[in-house]
Structures are given as structure tokens and as C-alpha cells.
Amino acid sequence: MRAGLVPSTIWFHSEVGTTGSAQAETTKLFPGETLFSTPKPERLIERILQIATNENDLVLDSFLGSGTTSAVAHKIGRRYIGIEMGDHAMTHCAPRLRKVIEGEQGGISETVGWKGGGRFRFYRLGVPVFDENGHVTKGVRFVPLAAHLWFL
Ligand SMILES: C[S@@+](CC[C@H](N)C(=O)[O-])C[C@H]1O[C@@H](n2cnc3c(N)ncnc32)[C@H](O)[C@@H]1O
């Protein structure tokens, strides 16, 4: 989408892709695997991010899935936080973002002139330090407590 273009209310599949084209994008990244039956095409997420954000803004996807939102955010110069509780955070999302950094040419890469670069950090959440009453959770010992104090 051109910068400054006023968004219309109908988005044609010829402009933003389809579930089918999104399947093709993910199959190219992970041959022989089907992670989700309804992935979003990169072009669709690109249009949403172009409308809703500016360069260097922070994009949060708290249900990361196959990582499309973060991959697109990376390619169009947005910062991002992706949260995912499934094992595919490690088996698919992180490898996908590494491929993006290496300059993979699927999805919107060609249209945005993506050549690779950048970085991301991968974190695992620790155990909850406090319970619902604000008390230190039973079983929590020095290391997570010290980490929490460091964070504060
Ligand atoms: C359908 S996918 C979303 C995909 C992606 N955001 C998109 O729009 O294409 C939903 C994902 O959210 C994850 N999920 C569900 N509940 C979650 C939670 N409480 N915390 C983190 N991830 C969660 C699931 O594991 C699944 O990968």
C-alpha cells in the first residue's frame, strides 16, 4: 500500500491475499507442515500495520501463532513483541524470524524490498513470583526472586 493512501473499507484478495496464499507462504517457510488452518497473508498484516502504526512503533501480538505479525513488523521497520505459549514459539516463530533476518524472500519481501537484517530476542517466562494475594508463590526460591528484584 502506498504511504498516505486513505484506507477503503473493502479489501480485495487481489490486494491483501487469501487464506490460500497465506498457506502457500507458510508452506514455503516450513515445507510439509500445516501449523494453522487459517493463517493470515503477510500482505493483509502489512496493510493493517501501515494504517495503524508508524515506523519504529511497537506492535504487540499476544497470540503469535505462526509469527506472521512479527515477521511483517520486522520487514517494515516496526519493533514488536510476540507472545506465544505453544511449543511452536521455538519450533516455528523463532526460526521464521531468523529466516526474516537472513533475508527470506516470501510474503511481502519483494514488494517492500526486504534484504534482511535486524535482530530479536527470545525470552521464556519464568514461574509466577506472586500469587493472586500478592504473596510470594509457594516453592519460589532465590533465583526467580532475585530476577524479579533485578527487573524492578
Ligand atoms: C490462531 S493463532 C493466532 C495467529 C496470529 N496472531 C494470526 O493472526 O494469524 C492463536 C495463537 O495464540 C496462542 N495462545 C492462545 N492463548 C494464549 C495465551 N494465553 N498466551 C499466549 N499464547 C496463547 C495459541 O497457542 C495460538 O498459537
The ligand as an ORCA input file, in Angstrom:
! r2SCAN-3c Opt
* xyz 0 1
  C      -4.961    -18.574     15.869
  S      -3.385    -18.253     16.496
  C      -3.199    -16.553     16.154
  C      -2.336    -16.358     14.986
  C      -1.930    -14.960     14.613
  N      -1.980    -13.961     15.670
  C      -2.719    -14.528     13.403
  O      -3.464    -13.544     13.475
  O      -2.574    -15.172     12.377
  C      -3.644    -18.196     18.232
  C      -2.361    -18.485     18.999
  O      -2.489    -17.980     20.310
  C      -1.829    -18.855     21.202
  N      -2.369    -18.615     22.545
  C      -3.611    -18.891     22.993
  N      -3.736    -18.495     24.280
  C      -2.554    -17.923     24.641
  C      -2.073    -17.324     25.843
  N      -2.835    -17.215     26.926
  N      -0.808    -16.866     25.861
  C      -0.014    -16.979     24.758
  N      -0.416    -17.533     23.593
  C      -1.669    -18.009     23.521
  C      -2.097    -20.237     20.625
  O      -1.125    -21.176     21.027
  C      -2.052    -19.966     19.119
  O      -0.757    -20.206     18.602
*
